[in-house]
Amino acid sequence: MKISELEAFDSTEAAKDPVVQEELLNMAWEDGDIPALTHALAVIAKARGMAETANKAGITRPALYKALSDKGNPSLSSLLGIMKALDIKATFHTSTSYAG
C-alpha cells in the first residue's frame, strides 16, 4: 500500500466515541501534561460542537478556541467551566501508601 492510499486520521471524528474521550483525558491526566489535557479537551469540544460547548461554558466561541489552543493557557476556573460544559467529571483518590 502506498502512503497516498492511506486515509487521514481524523481525531475529531474518533473523539465522538465516549470511550475515546475518556482515554484521551485519562492519558493526559495521568501524565500530568497540561498541554495534552487542553488538547484533549479541544478535540472533545470540536467533536461535540465548539459553539454549543462555548455557550454551555458561558464564554464566546473565540475565547474557547483561544483557551484550548496550543498557545492557550487557560485558568483553572476556565478549565473547570469547559469540563462542566462537556459533562466531564474528575475523580481523585489518595495514595494508600501515605501514612501521615
mmCIF file as gemmi writes it, N, C-alpha and C atoms, coordinates in Angstrom:
data_model
loop_
_atom_site.group_PDB
_atom_site.id
_atom_site.type_symbol
_atom_site.label_atom_id
_atom_site.label_alt_id
_atom_site.label_comp_id
_atom_site.label_asym_id
_atom_site.label_entity_id
_atom_site.label_seq_id
_atom_site.pdbx_PDB_ins_code
_atom_site.Cartn_x
_atom_site.Cartn_y
_atom_site.Cartn_z
_atom_site.occupancy
_atom_site.B_iso_or_equiv
_atom_site.pdbx_formal_charge
_atom_site.auth_seq_id
_atom_site.auth_asym_id
_atom_site.pdbx_PDB_model_num
ATOM 1 N N . MET Axp A 1 ? 0.849 -1.175 0 1 0 ? 1 A 1
ATOM 2 C CA . MET Axp A 1 ? 0 0 0 1 0 ? 1 A 1
ATOM 3 C C . MET Axp A 1 ? 0.899 1.244 0 1 0 ? 1 A 1
ATOM 4 N N . LYS Axp A 2 ? 0.505 2.213 -0.771 1 0 ? 2 A 1
ATOM 5 C CA . LYS Axp A 2 ? 1.236 3.473 -0.849 1 0 ? 2 A 1
ATOM 6 C C . LYS Axp A 2 ? 0.708 4.443 0.202 1 0 ? 2 A 1
ATOM 7 N N . ILE Axp A 3 ? 1.576 5.32 0.637 1 0 ? 3 A 1
ATOM 8 C CA . ILE Axp A 3 ? 1.164 6.325 1.616 1 0 ? 3 A 1
ATOM 9 C C . ILE Axp A 3 ? 0.006 7.147 1.079 1 0 ? 3 A 1
ATOM 10 N N . SER Axp A 4 ? 0.007 7.431 -0.2 1 0 ? 4 A 1
ATOM 11 C CA . SER Axp A 4 ? -1.061 8.237 -0.793 1 0 ? 4 A 1
ATOM 12 C C . SER Axp A 4 ? -2.411 7.526 -0.745 1 0 ? 4 A 1
ATOM 13 N N . GLU Axp A 5 ? -2.411 6.219 -0.511 1 0 ? 5 A 1
ATOM 14 C CA . GLU Axp A 5 ? -3.653 5.463 -0.432 1 0 ? 5 A 1
ATOM 15 C C . GLU Axp A 5 ? -4.215 5.39 0.98 1 0 ? 5 A 1
ATOM 16 N N . LEU Axp A 6 ? -3.436 5.824 1.957 1 0 ? 6 A 1
ATOM 17 C CA . LEU Axp A 6 ? -3.892 5.785 3.338 1 0 ? 6 A 1
ATOM 18 C C . LEU Axp A 6 ? -4.893 6.906 3.604 1 0 ? 6 A 1
ATOM 19 N N . GLU Axp A 7 ? -5.868 6.608 4.439 1 0 ? 7 A 1
ATOM 20 C CA . GLU Axp A 7 ? -6.817 7.635 4.844 1 0 ? 7 A 1
ATOM 21 C C . GLU Axp A 7 ? -6.21 8.456 5.973 1 0 ? 7 A 1
ATOM 22 N N . ALA Axp A 8 ? -6.483 9.74 5.962 1 0 ? 8 A 1
ATOM 23 C CA . ALA Axp A 8 ? -6.01 10.613 7.037 1 0 ? 8 A 1
ATOM 24 C C . ALA Axp A 8 ? -6.797 10.293 8.3 1 0 ? 8 A 1
ATOM 25 N N . PHE Axp A 9 ? -6.101 10.309 9.432 1 0 ? 9 A 1
ATOM 26 C CA . PHE Axp A 9 ? -6.762 10.071 10.712 1 0 ? 9 A 1
ATOM 27 C C . PHE Axp A 9 ? -7.43 11.356 11.167 1 0 ? 9 A 1
ATOM 28 N N . ASP Axp A 10 ? -8.689 11.289 11.482 1 0 ? 10 A 1
ATOM 29 C CA . ASP Axp A 10 ? -9.458 12.447 11.933 1 0 ? 10 A 1
ATOM 30 C C . ASP Axp A 10 ? -9.729 12.291 13.43 1 0 ? 10 A 1
ATOM 31 N N . SER Axp A 11 ? -8.923 12.965 14.254 1 0 ? 11 A 1
ATOM 32 C CA . SER Axp A 11 ? -9.061 12.825 15.706 1 0 ? 11 A 1
ATOM 33 C C . SER Axp A 11 ? -10.415 13.325 16.195 1 0 ? 11 A 1
ATOM 34 N N . THR Axp A 12 ? -10.963 14.328 15.539 1 0 ? 12 A 1
ATOM 35 C CA . THR Axp A 12 ? -12.265 14.844 15.951 1 0 ? 12 A 1
ATOM 36 C C . THR Axp A 12 ? -13.351 13.808 15.717 1 0 ? 12 A 1
ATOM 37 N N . GLU Axp A 13 ? -13.275 13.126 14.592 1 0 ? 13 A 1
ATOM 38 C CA . GLU Axp A 13 ? -14.256 12.072 14.297 1 0 ? 13 A 1
ATOM 39 C C . GLU Axp A 13 ? -14.111 10.928 15.296 1 0 ? 13 A 1
ATOM 40 N N . ALA Axp A 14 ? -12.879 10.525 15.581 1 0 ? 14 A 1
ATOM 41 C CA . ALA Axp A 14 ? -12.631 9.443 16.537 1 0 ? 14 A 1
ATOM 42 C C . ALA Axp A 14 ? -13.129 9.824 17.927 1 0 ? 14 A 1
ATOM 43 N N . ALA Axp A 15 ? -13.013 11.103 18.279 1 0 ? 15 A 1
ATOM 44 C CA . ALA Axp A 15 ? -13.392 11.564 19.615 1 0 ? 15 A 1
ATOM 45 C C . ALA Axp A 15 ? -14.898 11.689 19.803 1 0 ? 15 A 1
ATOM 46 N N . LYS Axp A 16 ? -15.671 11.347 18.807 1 0 ? 16 A 1
ATOM 47 C CA . LYS Axp A 16 ? -17.125 11.306 19.003 1 0 ? 16 A 1
ATOM 48 C C . LYS Axp A 16 ? -17.513 10.11 19.861 1 0 ? 16 A 1
ATOM 49 N N . ASP Axp A 17 ? -16.598 9.155 19.976 1 0 ? 17 A 1
ATOM 50 C CA . ASP Axp A 17 ? -16.809 7.961 20.792 1 0 ? 17 A 1
ATOM 51 C C . ASP Axp A 17 ? -16.458 8.291 22.251 1 0 ? 17 A 1
ATOM 52 N N . PRO Axp A 18 ? -17.406 8.146 23.177 1 0 ? 18 A 1
ATOM 53 C CA . PRO Axp A 18 ? -17.128 8.467 24.585 1 0 ? 18 A 1
ATOM 54 C C . PRO Axp A 18 ? -15.953 7.678 25.174 1 0 ? 18 A 1
ATOM 55 N N . VAL Axp A 19 ? -15.721 6.467 24.715 1 0 ? 19 A 1
ATOM 56 C CA . VAL Axp A 19 ? -14.596 5.677 25.213 1 0 ? 19 A 1
ATOM 57 C C . VAL Axp A 19 ? -13.28 6.33 24.809 1 0 ? 19 A 1
ATOM 58 N N . VAL Axp A 20 ? -13.215 6.847 23.59 1 0 ? 20 A 1
ATOM 59 C CA . VAL Axp A 20 ? -12.015 7.543 23.117 1 0 ? 20 A 1
ATOM 60 C C . VAL Axp A 20 ? -11.821 8.82 23.923 1 0 ? 20 A 1
ATOM 61 N N . GLN Axp A 21 ? -12.899 9.527 24.21 1 0 ? 21 A 1
ATOM 62 C CA . GLN Axp A 21 ? -12.814 10.752 25.007 1 0 ? 21 A 1
ATOM 63 C C . GLN Axp A 21 ? -12.221 10.456 26.38 1 0 ? 21 A 1
ATOM 64 N N . GLU Axp A 22 ? -12.726 9.424 27.033 1 0 ? 22 A 1
ATOM 65 C CA . GLU Axp A 22 ? -12.216 9.059 28.349 1 0 ? 22 A 1
ATOM 66 C C . GLU Axp A 22 ? -10.732 8.698 28.288 1 0 ? 22 A 1
ATOM 67 N N . GLU Axp A 23 ? -10.357 7.951 27.282 1 0 ? 23 A 1
ATOM 68 C CA . GLU Axp A 23 ? -8.962 7.528 27.159 1 0 ? 23 A 1
ATOM 69 C C . GLU Axp A 23 ? -8.042 8.727 26.934 1 0 ? 23 A 1
ATOM 70 N N . LEU Axp A 24 ? -8.457 9.647 26.071 1 0 ? 24 A 1
ATOM 71 C CA . LEU Axp A 24 ? -7.669 10.867 25.841 1 0 ? 24 A 1
ATOM 72 C C . LEU Axp A 24 ? -7.441 11.63 27.142 1 0 ? 24 A 1
ATOM 73 N N . LEU Axp A 25 ? -8.508 11.837 27.879 1 0 ? 25 A 1
ATOM 74 C CA . LEU Axp A 25 ? -8.424 12.592 29.13 1 0 ? 25 A 1
ATOM 75 C C . LEU Axp A 25 ? -7.601 11.855 30.179 1 0 ? 25 A 1
ATOM 76 N N . ASN Axp A 26 ? -7.82 10.559 30.325 1 0 ? 26 A 1
ATOM 77 C CA . ASN Axp A 26 ? -7.075 9.788 31.325 1 0 ? 26 A 1
ATOM 78 C C . ASN Axp A 26 ? -5.581 9.768 31.027 1 0 ? 26 A 1
ATOM 79 N N . MET Axp A 27 ? -5.211 9.595 29.771 1 0 ? 27 A 1
ATOM 80 C CA . MET Axp A 27 ? -3.781 9.586 29.422 1 0 ? 27 A 1
ATOM 81 C C . MET Axp A 27 ? -3.143 10.931 29.742 1 0 ? 27 A 1
ATOM 82 N N . ALA Axp A 28 ? -3.811 12.022 29.374 1 0 ? 28 A 1
ATOM 83 C CA . ALA Axp A 28 ? -3.26 13.358 29.632 1 0 ? 28 A 1
ATOM 84 C C . ALA Axp A 28 ? -3.176 13.626 31.126 1 0 ? 28 A 1
ATOM 85 N N . TRP Axp A 29 ? -4.215 13.247 31.87 1 0 ? 29 A 1
ATOM 86 C CA . TRP Axp A 29 ? -4.241 13.493 33.307 1 0 ? 29 A 1
ATOM 87 C C . TRP Axp A 29 ? -3.162 12.691 34.018 1 0 ? 29 A 1
ATOM 88 N N . GLU Axp A 30 ? -3.027 11.409 33.673 1 0 ? 30 A 1
ATOM 89 C CA . GLU Axp A 30 ? -2.032 10.552 34.323 1 0 ? 30 A 1
ATOM 90 C C . GLU Axp A 30 ? -0.61 11.026 34.045 1 0 ? 30 A 1
ATOM 91 N N . ASP Axp A 31 ? -0.39 11.591 32.861 1 0 ? 31 A 1
ATOM 92 C CA . ASP Axp A 31 ? 0.934 12.114 32.514 1 0 ? 31 A 1
ATOM 93 C C . ASP Axp A 31 ? 1.198 13.466 33.177 1 0 ? 31 A 1
ATOM 94 N N . GLY Axp A 32 ? 0.141 14.117 33.682 1 0 ? 32 A 1
ATOM 95 C CA . GLY Axp A 32 ? 0.297 15.448 34.272 1 0 ? 32 A 1
ATOM 96 C C . GLY Axp A 32 ? 0.68 16.482 33.237 1 0 ? 32 A 1
ATOM 97 N N . ASP Axp A 33 ? 0.25 16.256 32.016 1 0 ? 33 A 1
ATOM 98 C CA . ASP Axp A 33 ? 0.639 17.09 30.876 1 0 ? 33 A 1
ATOM 99 C C . ASP Axp A 33 ? -0.489 18.073 30.556 1 0 ? 33 A 1
ATOM 100 N N . ILE Axp A 34 ? -0.329 19.316 31.012 1 0 ? 34 A 1
ATOM 101 C CA . ILE Axp A 34 ? -1.375 20.326 30.823 1 0 ? 34 A 1
ATOM 102 C C . ILE Axp A 34 ? -1.666 20.592 29.341 1 0 ? 34 A 1
ATOM 103 N N . PRO Axp A 35 ? -0.637 20.763 28.482 1 0 ? 35 A 1
ATOM 104 C CA . PRO Axp A 35 ? -0.952 20.947 27.059 1 0 ? 35 A 1
ATOM 105 C C . PRO Axp A 35 ? -1.71 19.754 26.458 1 0 ? 35 A 1
ATOM 106 N N . ALA Axp A 36 ? -1.385 18.554 26.893 1 0 ? 36 A 1
ATOM 107 C CA . ALA Axp A 36 ? -2.11 17.382 26.396 1 0 ? 36 A 1
ATOM 108 C C . ALA Axp A 36 ? -3.549 17.382 26.892 1 0 ? 36 A 1
ATOM 109 N N . LEU Axp A 37 ? -3.752 17.824 28.132 1 0 ? 37 A 1
ATOM 110 C CA . LEU Axp A 37 ? -5.105 17.897 28.673 1 0 ? 37 A 1
ATOM 111 C C . LEU Axp A 37 ? -5.937 18.927 27.922 1 0 ? 37 A 1
ATOM 112 N N . THR Axp A 38 ? -5.372 20.096 27.679 1 0 ? 38 A 1
ATOM 113 C CA . THR Axp A 38 ? -6.124 21.12 26.934 1 0 ? 38 A 1
ATOM 114 C C . THR Axp A 38 ? -6.364 20.667 25.498 1 0 ? 38 A 1
ATOM 115 N N . HIS Axp A 39 ? -5.401 19.947 24.909 1 0 ? 39 A 1
ATOM 116 C CA . HIS Axp A 39 ? -5.593 19.417 23.553 1 0 ? 39 A 1
ATOM 117 C C . HIS Axp A 39 ? -6.728 18.388 23.542 1 0 ? 39 A 1
ATOM 118 N N . ALA Axp A 40 ? -6.739 17.506 24.539 1 0 ? 40 A 1
ATOM 119 C CA . ALA Axp A 40 ? -7.815 16.515 24.629 1 0 ? 40 A 1
ATOM 120 C C . ALA Axp A 40 ? -9.171 17.206 24.755 1 0 ? 40 A 1
ATOM 121 N N . LEU Axp A 41 ? -9.245 18.236 25.598 1 0 ? 41 A 1
ATOM 122 C CA . LEU Axp A 41 ? -10.498 18.982 25.745 1 0 ? 41 A 1
ATOM 123 C C . LEU Axp A 41 ? -10.893 19.659 24.431 1 0 ? 41 A 1
ATOM 124 N N . ALA Axp A 42 ? -9.905 20.172 23.699 1 0 ? 42 A 1
ATOM 125 C CA . ALA Axp A 42 ? -10.187 20.82 22.408 1 0 ? 42 A 1
ATOM 126 C C . ALA Axp A 42 ? -10.753 19.814 21.406 1 0 ? 42 A 1
ATOM 127 N N . VAL Axp A 43 ? -10.158 18.644 21.347 1 0 ? 43 A 1
ATOM 128 C CA . VAL Axp A 43 ? -10.635 17.612 20.415 1 0 ? 43 A 1
ATOM 129 C C . VAL Axp A 43 ? -12.058 17.198 20.775 1 0 ? 43 A 1
ATOM 130 N N . ILE Axp A 44 ? -12.309 17.022 22.061 1 0 ? 44 A 1
ATOM 131 C CA . ILE Axp A 44 ? -13.649 16.627 22.512 1 0 ? 44 A 1
ATOM 132 C C . ILE Axp A 44 ? -14.66 17.743 22.246 1 0 ? 44 A 1
ATOM 133 N N . ALA Axp A 45 ? -14.275 18.985 22.511 1 0 ? 45 A 1
ATOM 134 C CA . ALA Axp A 45 ? -15.179 20.117 22.248 1 0 ? 45 A 1
ATOM 135 C C . ALA Axp A 45 ? -15.496 20.214 20.758 1 0 ? 45 A 1
ATOM 136 N N . LYS Axp A 46 ? -14.506 19.99 19.906 1 0 ? 46 A 1
ATOM 137 C CA . LYS Axp A 46 ? -14.763 20.007 18.452 1 0 ? 46 A 1
ATOM 138 C C . LYS Axp A 46 ? -15.695 18.878 18.065 1 0 ? 46 A 1
ATOM 139 N N . ALA Axp A 47 ? -15.498 17.707 18.656 1 0 ? 47 A 1
ATOM 140 C CA . ALA Axp A 47 ? -16.348 16.565 18.341 1 0 ? 47 A 1
ATOM 141 C C . ALA Axp A 47 ? -17.791 16.807 18.764 1 0 ? 47 A 1
ATOM 142 N N . ARG Axp A 48 ? -17.973 17.529 19.856 1 0 ? 48 A 1
ATOM 143 C CA . ARG Axp A 48 ? -19.321 17.78 20.371 1 0 ? 48 A 1
ATOM 144 C C . ARG Axp A 48 ? -19.912 19.085 19.862 1 0 ? 48 A 1
ATOM 145 N N . GLY Axp A 49 ? -19.071 19.951 19.302 1 0 ? 49 A 1
ATOM 146 C CA . GLY Axp A 49 ? -19.526 21.237 18.778 1 0 ? 49 A 1
ATOM 147 C C . GLY Axp A 49 ? -18.977 22.385 19.606 1 0 ? 49 A 1
ATOM 148 N N . MET Axp A 50 ? -18.113 23.175 18.989 1 0 ? 50 A 1
ATOM 149 C CA . MET Axp A 50 ? -17.466 24.276 19.7 1 0 ? 50 A 1
ATOM 150 C C . MET Axp A 50 ? -18.473 25.339 20.137 1 0 ? 50 A 1
ATOM 151 N N . ALA Axp A 51 ? -19.412 25.679 19.276 1 0 ? 51 A 1
ATOM 152 C CA . ALA Axp A 51 ? -20.377 26.726 19.622 1 0 ? 51 A 1
ATOM 153 C C . ALA Axp A 51 ? -21.223 26.314 20.821 1 0 ? 51 A 1
ATOM 154 N N . GLU Axp A 52 ? -21.704 25.078 20.813 1 0 ? 52 A 1
ATOM 155 C CA . GLU Axp A 52 ? -22.519 24.592 21.922 1 0 ? 52 A 1
ATOM 156 C C . GLU Axp A 52 ? -21.694 24.51 23.212 1 0 ? 52 A 1
ATOM 157 N N . THR Axp A 53 ? -20.445 24.037 23.103 1 0 ? 53 A 1
ATOM 158 C CA . THR Axp A 53 ? -19.577 23.946 24.271 1 0 ? 53 A 1
ATOM 159 C C . THR Axp A 53 ? -19.314 25.322 24.858 1 0 ? 53 A 1
ATOM 160 N N . ALA Axp A 54 ? -18.999 26.289 23.997 1 0 ? 54 A 1
ATOM 161 C CA . ALA Axp A 54 ? -18.741 27.652 24.459 1 0 ? 54 A 1
ATOM 162 C C . ALA Axp A 54 ? -19.969 28.229 25.149 1 0 ? 54 A 1
ATOM 163 N N . ASN Axp A 55 ? -21.131 28.018 24.55 1 0 ? 55 A 1
ATOM 164 C CA . ASN Axp A 55 ? -22.375 28.525 25.122 1 0 ? 55 A 1
ATOM 165 C C . ASN Axp A 55 ? -22.615 27.936 26.507 1 0 ? 55 A 1
ATOM 166 N N . LYS Axp A 56 ? -22.445 26.625 26.639 1 0 ? 56 A 1
ATOM 167 C CA . LYS Axp A 56 ? -22.647 25.972 27.937 1 0 ? 56 A 1
ATOM 168 C C . LYS Axp A 56 ? -21.609 26.418 28.96 1 0 ? 56 A 1
ATOM 169 N N . ALA Axp A 57 ? -20.39 26.723 28.498 1 0 ? 57 A 1
ATOM 170 C CA . ALA Axp A 57 ? -19.324 27.162 29.396 1 0 ? 57 A 1
ATOM 171 C C . ALA Axp A 57 ? -19.454 28.636 29.759 1 0 ? 57 A 1
ATOM 172 N N . GLY Axp A 58 ? -20.324 29.349 29.063 1 0 ? 58 A 1
ATOM 173 C CA . GLY Axp A 58 ? -20.526 30.771 29.347 1 0 ? 58 A 1
ATOM 174 C C . GLY Axp A 58 ? -19.419 31.663 28.817 1 0 ? 58 A 1
ATOM 175 N N . ILE Axp A 59 ? -18.763 31.202 27.732 1 0 ? 59 A 1
ATOM 176 C CA . ILE Axp A 59 ? -17.712 32.001 27.103 1 0 ? 59 A 1
ATOM 177 C C . ILE Axp A 59 ? -17.993 32.08 25.611 1 0 ? 59 A 1
ATOM 178 N N . THR Axp A 60 ? -17.312 32.99 24.934 1 0 ? 60 A 1
ATOM 179 C CA . THR Axp A 60 ? -17.502 33.106 23.495 1 0 ? 60 A 1
ATOM 180 C C . THR Axp A 60 ? -16.752 31.976 22.784 1 0 ? 60 A 1
ATOM 181 N N . ARG Axp A 61 ? -17.172 31.685 21.575 1 0 ? 61 A 1
ATOM 182 C CA . ARG Axp A 61 ? -16.502 30.652 20.793 1 0 ? 61 A 1
ATOM 183 C C . ARG Axp A 61 ? -15.039 31.009 20.551 1 0 ? 61 A 1
ATOM 184 N N . PRO Axp A 62 ? -14.712 32.257 20.173 1 0 ? 62 A 1
ATOM 185 C CA . PRO Axp A 62 ? -13.298 32.603 20.01 1 0 ? 62 A 1
ATOM 186 C C . PRO Axp A 62 ? -12.495 32.423 21.305 1 0 ? 62 A 1
ATOM 187 N N . ALA Axp A 63 ? -13.111 32.738 22.448 1 0 ? 63 A 1
ATOM 188 C CA . ALA Axp A 63 ? -12.417 32.567 23.73 1 0 ? 63 A 1
ATOM 189 C C . ALA Axp A 63 ? -12.153 31.087 24.011 1 0 ? 63 A 1
ATOM 190 N N . LEU Axp A 64 ? -13.101 30.224 23.623 1 0 ? 64 A 1
ATOM 191 C CA . LEU Axp A 64 ? -12.914 28.786 23.797 1 0 ? 64 A 1
ATOM 192 C C . LEU Axp A 64 ? -11.769 28.286 22.923 1 0 ? 64 A 1
ATOM 193 N N . TYR Axp A 65 ? -11.763 28.716 21.661 1 0 ? 65 A 1
ATOM 194 C CA . TYR Axp A 65 ? -10.669 28.333 20.759 1 0 ? 65 A 1
ATOM 195 C C . TYR Axp A 65 ? -9.327 28.804 21.319 1 0 ? 65 A 1
ATOM 196 N N . LYS Axp A 66 ? -9.289 30.037 21.814 1 0 ? 66 A 1
ATOM 197 C CA . LYS Axp A 66 ? -8.04 30.596 22.346 1 0 ? 66 A 1
ATOM 198 C C . LYS Axp A 66 ? -7.58 29.818 23.592 1 0 ? 66 A 1
ATOM 199 N N . ALA Axp A 67 ? -8.504 29.543 24.5 1 0 ? 67 A 1
ATOM 200 C CA . ALA Axp A 67 ? -8.157 28.84 25.732 1 0 ? 67 A 1
ATOM 201 C C . ALA Axp A 67 ? -7.604 27.451 25.456 1 0 ? 67 A 1
ATOM 202 N N . LEU Axp A 68 ? -8.139 26.777 24.445 1 0 ? 68 A 1
ATOM 203 C CA . LEU Axp A 68 ? -7.748 25.401 24.16 1 0 ? 68 A 1
ATOM 204 C C . LEU Axp A 68 ? -6.73 25.28 23.024 1 0 ? 68 A 1
ATOM 205 N N . SER Axp A 69 ? -6.194 26.415 22.59 1 0 ? 69 A 1
ATOM 206 C CA . SER Axp A 69 ? -5.192 26.383 21.518 1 0 ? 69 A 1
ATOM 207 C C . SER Axp A 69 ? -3.84 25.951 22.077 1 0 ? 69 A 1
ATOM 208 N N . ASP Axp A 70 ? -2.909 25.659 21.18 1 0 ? 70 A 1
ATOM 209 C CA . ASP Axp A 70 ? -1.555 25.278 21.589 1 0 ? 70 A 1
ATOM 210 C C . ASP Axp A 70 ? -0.881 26.372 22.408 1 0 ? 70 A 1
ATOM 211 N N . LYS Axp A 71 ? -1.248 27.628 22.16 1 0 ? 71 A 1
ATOM 212 C CA . LYS Axp A 71 ? -0.646 28.742 22.878 1 0 ? 71 A 1
ATOM 213 C C . LYS Axp A 71 ? -1.527 29.226 24.023 1 0 ? 71 A 1
ATOM 214 N N . GLY Axp A 72 ? -2.67 28.587 24.195 1 0 ? 72 A 1
ATOM 215 C CA . GLY Axp A 72 ? -3.573 28.979 25.271 1 0 ? 72 A 1
ATOM 216 C C . GLY Axp A 72 ? -3.035 28.561 26.619 1 0 ? 72 A 1
ATOM 217 N N . ASN Axp A 73 ? -3.421 29.296 27.624 1 0 ? 73 A 1
ATOM 218 C CA . ASN Axp A 73 ? -3.026 28.987 28.995 1 0 ? 73 A 1
ATOM 219 C C . ASN Axp A 73 ? -4.242 29.252 29.883 1 0 ? 73 A 1
ATOM 220 N N . PRO Axp A 74 ? -5.248 28.384 29.773 1 0 ? 74 A 1
ATOM 221 C CA . PRO Axp A 74 ? -6.492 28.654 30.483 1 0 ? 74 A 1
ATOM 222 C C . PRO Axp A 74 ? -6.319 28.56 31.994 1 0 ? 74 A 1
ATOM 223 N N . SER Axp A 75 ? -7.072 29.374 32.686 1 0 ? 75 A 1
ATOM 224 C CA . SER Axp A 75 ? -7.072 29.324 34.148 1 0 ? 75 A 1
ATOM 225 C C . SER Axp A 75 ? -7.795 28.058 34.585 1 0 ? 75 A 1
ATOM 226 N N . LEU Axp A 76 ? -7.595 27.695 35.829 1 0 ? 76 A 1
ATOM 227 C CA . LEU Axp A 76 ? -8.282 26.523 36.366 1 0 ? 76 A 1
ATOM 228 C C . LEU Axp A 76 ? -9.79 26.711 36.291 1 0 ? 76 A 1
ATOM 229 N N . SER Axp A 77 ? -10.264 27.904 36.568 1 0 ? 77 A 1
ATOM 230 C CA . SER Axp A 77 ? -11.706 28.143 36.517 1 0 ? 77 A 1
ATOM 231 C C . SER Axp A 77 ? -12.24 27.984 35.091 1 0 ? 77 A 1
ATOM 232 N N . SER Axp A 78 ? -11.445 28.388 34.096 1 0 ? 78 A 1
ATOM 233 C CA . SER Axp A 78 ? -11.856 28.195 32.706 1 0 ? 78 A 1
ATOM 234 C C . SER Axp A 78 ? -11.908 26.71 32.362 1 0 ? 78 A 1
ATOM 235 N N . LEU Axp A 79 ? -10.87 25.972 32.768 1 0 ? 79 A 1
ATOM 236 C CA . LEU Axp A 79 ? -10.843 24.524 32.504 1 0 ? 79 A 1
ATOM 237 C C . LEU Axp A 79 ? -12.027 23.829 33.168 1 0 ? 79 A 1
ATOM 238 N N . LEU Axp A 80 ? -12.309 24.199 34.408 1 0 ? 80 A 1
ATOM 239 C CA . LEU Axp A 80 ? -13.441 23.584 35.103 1 0 ? 80 A 1
ATOM 240 C C . LEU Axp A 80 ? -14.764 23.926 34.423 1 0 ? 80 A 1
ATOM 241 N N . GLY Axp A 81 ? -14.897 25.159 33.94 1 0 ? 81 A 1
ATOM 242 C CA . GLY Axp A 81 ? -16.112 25.554 33.217 1 0 ? 81 A 1
ATOM 243 C C . GLY Axp A 81 ? -16.272 24.784 31.916 1 0 ? 81 A 1
ATOM 244 N N . ILE Axp A 82 ? -15.178 24.586 31.211 1 0 ? 82 A 1
ATOM 245 C CA . ILE Axp A 82 ? -15.215 23.82 29.958 1 0 ? 82 A 1
ATOM 246 C C . ILE Axp A 82 ? -15.534 22.364 30.253 1 0 ? 82 A 1
ATOM 247 N N . MET Axp A 83 ? -14.908 21.823 31.288 1 0 ? 83 A 1
ATOM 248 C CA . MET Axp A 83 ? -15.188 20.431 31.659 1 0 ? 83 A 1
ATOM 249 C C . MET Axp A 83 ? -16.654 20.264 32.059 1 0 ? 83 A 1
ATOM 250 N N . LYS Axp A 84 ? -17.196 21.219 32.798 1 0 ? 84 A 1
ATOM 251 C CA . LYS Axp A 84 ? -18.604 21.151 33.191 1 0 ? 84 A 1
ATOM 252 C C . LYS Axp A 84 ? -19.501 21.215 31.957 1 0 ? 84 A 1
ATOM 253 N N . ALA Axp A 85 ? -19.153 22.09 31.019 1 0 ? 85 A 1
ATOM 254 C CA . ALA Axp A 85 ? -19.939 22.216 29.791 1 0 ? 85 A 1
ATOM 255 C C . ALA Axp A 85 ? -19.927 20.921 28.983 1 0 ? 85 A 1
ATOM 256 N N . LEU Axp A 86 ? -18.812 20.195 29.047 1 0 ? 86 A 1
ATOM 257 C CA . LEU Axp A 86 ? -18.68 18.929 28.331 1 0 ? 86 A 1
ATOM 258 C C . LEU Axp A 86 ? -19.157 17.738 29.16 1 0 ? 86 A 1
ATOM 259 N N . ASP Axp A 87 ? -19.65 18.025 30.36 1 0 ? 87 A 1
ATOM 260 C CA . ASP Axp A 87 ? -20.12 16.992 31.29 1 0 ? 87 A 1
ATOM 261 C C . ASP Axp A 87 ? -19.016 15.985 31.608 1 0 ? 87 A 1
ATOM 262 N N . ILE Axp A 88 ? -17.824 16.529 31.837 1 0 ? 88 A 1
ATOM 263 C CA . ILE Axp A 88 ? -16.659 15.714 32.205 1 0 ? 88 A 1
ATOM 264 C C . ILE Axp A 88 ? -16.43 15.894 33.695 1 0 ? 88 A 1
ATOM 265 N N . LYS Axp A 89 ? -16.346 14.774 34.386 1 0 ? 89 A 1
ATOM 266 C CA . LYS Axp A 89 ? -16.122 14.804 35.827 1 0 ? 89 A 1
ATOM 267 C C . LYS Axp A 89 ? -14.789 14.142 36.132 1 0 ? 89 A 1
ATOM 268 N N . ALA Axp A 90 ? -14.071 14.713 37.09 1 0 ? 90 A 1
ATOM 269 C CA . ALA Axp A 90 ? -12.793 14.143 37.528 1 0 ? 90 A 1
ATOM 270 C C . ALA Axp A 90 ? -12.999 13.516 38.901 1 0 ? 90 A 1
ATOM 271 N N . THR Axp A 91 ? -12.335 12.405 39.127 1 0 ? 91 A 1
ATOM 272 C CA . THR Axp A 91 ? -12.389 11.72 40.407 1 0 ? 91 A 1
ATOM 273 C C . THR Axp A 91 ? -10.974 11.603 40.933 1 0 ? 91 A 1
ATOM 274 N N . PHE Axp A 92 ? -10.797 11.897 42.2 1 0 ? 92 A 1
ATOM 275 C CA . PHE Axp A 92 ? -9.467 11.852 42.799 1 0 ? 92 A 1
ATOM 276 C C . PHE Axp A 92 ? -9.438 10.791 43.89 1 0 ? 92 A 1
ATOM 277 N N . HIS Axp A 93 ? -8.287 10.16 44.026 1 0 ? 93 A 1
ATOM 278 C CA . HIS Axp A 93 ? -8.067 9.156 45.058 1 0 ? 93 A 1
ATOM 279 C C . HIS Axp A 93 ? -6.732 9.461 45.725 1 0 ? 93 A 1
ATOM 280 N N . THR Axp A 94 ? -6.68 9.287 47.027 1 0 ? 94 A 1
ATOM 281 C CA . THR Axp A 94 ? -5.416 9.462 47.718 1 0 ? 94 A 1
ATOM 282 C C . THR Axp A 94 ? -4.628 8.157 47.664 1 0 ? 94 A 1
ATOM 283 N N . SER Axp A 95 ? -3.352 8.284 47.804 1 0 ? 95 A 1
ATOM 284 C CA . SER Axp A 95 ? -2.479 7.109 47.794 1 0 ? 95 A 1
ATOM 285 C C . SER Axp A 95 ? -2.681 6.33 49.083 1 0 ? 95 A 1
ATOM 286 N N . THR Axp A 96 ? -2.791 5.026 48.974 1 0 ? 96 A 1
ATOM 287 C CA . THR Axp A 96 ? -2.968 4.195 50.161 1 0 ? 96 A 1
ATOM 288 C C . THR Axp A 96 ? -1.644 4.027 50.904 1 0 ? 96 A 1
ATOM 289 N N . SER Axp A 97 ? -0.533 4.44 50.281 1 0 ? 97 A 1
ATOM 290 C CA . SER Axp A 97 ? 0.759 4.288 50.937 1 0 ? 97 A 1
ATOM 291 C C . SER Axp A 97 ? 1.098 5.475 51.839 1 0 ? 97 A 1
ATOM 292 N N . TYR Axp A 98 ? 0.276 6.518 51.816 1 0 ? 98 A 1
ATOM 293 C CA . TYR Axp A 98 ? 0.537 7.694 52.653 1 0 ? 98 A 1
ATOM 294 C C . TYR Axp A 98 ? 0.191 7.355 54.096 1 0 ? 98 A 1
ATOM 295 N N . ALA Axp A 99 ? 1.188 7.447 54.965 1 0 ? 99 A 1
ATOM 296 C CA . ALA Axp A 99 ? 0.979 7.072 56.37 1 0 ? 99 A 1
ATOM 297 C C . ALA Axp A 99 ? 0.627 8.278 57.236 1 0 ? 99 A 1
ATOM 298 N N . GLY Axp A 100 ? 0.907 9.466 56.743 1 0 ? 100 A 1
ATOM 299 C CA . GLY Axp A 100 ? 0.573 10.662 57.514 1 0 ? 100 A 1
ATOM 300 C C . GLY Axp A 100 ? 1.557 10.919 58.52 1 0 ? 100 A 1
